[in-house]
Amino acid sequence: MQATNNREQKGLTIAQLKGQVRRVDETNYYVRSQSGNGEYHIFASELGWLCSCADHMYRGQKCKHIFAVEFSQKLRATVQKVVATIKPIDAQACVSCNSTHIVKDAKRKTKHGEIQRWRCRDCGKRFSFNLGFEKMRATPQVITTCMQLYFSGESLRGIQKFLALQGIQKSHMSTYRWIAKYTSLMNEYLEKITPNVSDTWRADEVYVKVKGNLKYLFAMMDDETRFWMAQEVADSKERHDARGLFAKGKKVAGKRPAKIITDGLWSYKEAYKREFFTIANPRTIHEVSVMTKNQHDNNKMERMNGEFRDREKVMRGLKKSDTPILKGIQLYHNYFRPHEGLNGDTPASQAGIKIEGTNKWITVIQNATKLQN
């Protein structure tokens, strides 16, 4: 990046100094005064960037603070966001002697599919490499396909019929047990990775039926990456203490946000005061979204709520509040579901967590099992 005039040069200098430019969201920034007297507000408008400094307001010039914001955006775009790469685990060593001189040695046929067998050239040991799926009667492909089908909208009994067409006789509860087993395993592994989320978060609630009773699912999402950060089920909407939700979000991100966007619910106001509010700057801004006849300021969060409602219609409610299904929906949203609003990318990928392999479910399960062992 090169500067062509004095203001632009000063803006570049500001942008390169740590902590001088504070991003609230994509349209609002604060730049510290070089004299140390407070900070200036730079915000986007139909006319372009506007700044609260005298140079811009009275001279009508593109000031150094606006240049600093533009340079800051360019610097931010070039920063490598990858915080973790999860790669598939291949058979590389003998399970008996750890030798790498292994070769494929036919396949073991079961009534649920085929499992590749290996032979060690050094010790002669024959074995199957089935990390994460040991002692499972169904193959990894069948198990993960069923999980993908369920979280993308199919019912448990619909999956049972699908398996029957493939000649695989399994009950609908088999899929539920797989979900319970592997959701817990993956969540324990993935929660150790801190996502690279933005400084603007959103929170909202959506109703859900548990054993026929009306409950509310409170959720927190990152504004930029749409990473679903935290969730909790509440008996009441108005009387619920949302501090736990805010605390979970802060723990997942490893920081507090520059801005939190919610509706006008009292629970959020109290949670903001107790979890995010500070006397010293920079302080977290609490923005209350306003729903008008033609617009809702919390549309991104409403879209995620709609995603959950579509899934709940197929489930016809939940059996219990602590069901693994809810955590599975969150994991699917973050790590496996492509989002049109992210140009076909996943929130996890946008947050710097890259999952490689043709079957991402198997990749995560293998790595989770390896870490557990």
C-alpha positions, 0 to 999 in steps of 0.5 A: 500500500502506497500513499499519494498525498499528505493526508493519505500518508498520515492515514497509512501511518495511523492504520499501521499503529496497533489500536488506533482504528477500532472497528464496530461493524462494516459501516462504523469505525472509531479512530483515536485522535493523534493529540490524545483528545478522544476519538473520531467517528467514521461511518458509511453513508450514501455519500461515502465515508463521513468523519466527525473531525473538523478537517472533514466537516468544515473543509469537506476534505477526505481526512486522514481518519477516513484514509486510515479506515480504508487502509485498515480495511485493506490490511484486515483483508490481507490478514490470514484468517486460518486459525486451524486446519482439520485434515483427514487422517489416513492409514499410515502406520501399523497398529501393532509395530508402528511400521509405515510399510503397510499395503492394502489387503482386500476388504472385509465384507459385512452385511452393512458394507465393506471395510478396507483391510491392511497388511504390515510388510514388517510384522505381517499383522492384518488390521483395519483402520477405522478410527472413530468407528471401531466396533460400529456395524455400519460403515463410516460412510453410512453413519455420516450420510445419515447424519447429513440427511437428518440435519439437512431436513430428513426425518429419522423414519425417512432415513430408515426408509432410505437405508432400506432402499440400499439393502441396509436394515436399521431402525430409526433409533440407530440414526439417533444413537449415532447423532448422540454419540458423534455430536458429543465427540465432535463438540468436545473436540471443536470447542477447544478451537477458538473461532476468529469472529468479528467484533459485532455479535447478534442475539435473539430467541425462537420458540421451540416445543419440548414434550409439547410445552412451549420453550425458548431457544436463546442463541448468539451469532457472530454478525460477519461470519454467521458463526453460531457461538452459544445457545441455551433453552429457557422456560420463559422469554421475559423472565429468562436470565440471558447472562449465561448466553452472553458468558458462553459467547464471550468464552467461545470467542475469547473476548467481548464484542465491540457491539451486541445487537438484540431486540428490546427484551429486558433479559438482554439489557440486564445481561449486557449490563452485567457481562459487557458493560464497562466504564472505561473505553472502548466499551461494548455498544448495545444496539436494540434492533427495531422492527418496522413494517418493511424492515427488521434490523436483525435480519441475519439472526432471523434467517438463522431462526428460520433455519431452525424452525424449518428443522423443528417442523420435521422433528415435531418438537423435542423430547427433552431440553438437553437433547443432543439434537440442538447441539448437532443443529449448531454444529451442522450450521457452523461446520457442514452447511454451505450458506448462500449469504457466505457465497457457499462457504461455511461459518467455520471456514469464514471464522478461520477453521478449515475442514479438508476431505471429501467427507467433512464429518469423517474428518472431524470424527477421526481427529476428535477420536485421535485427540481423545485417545 
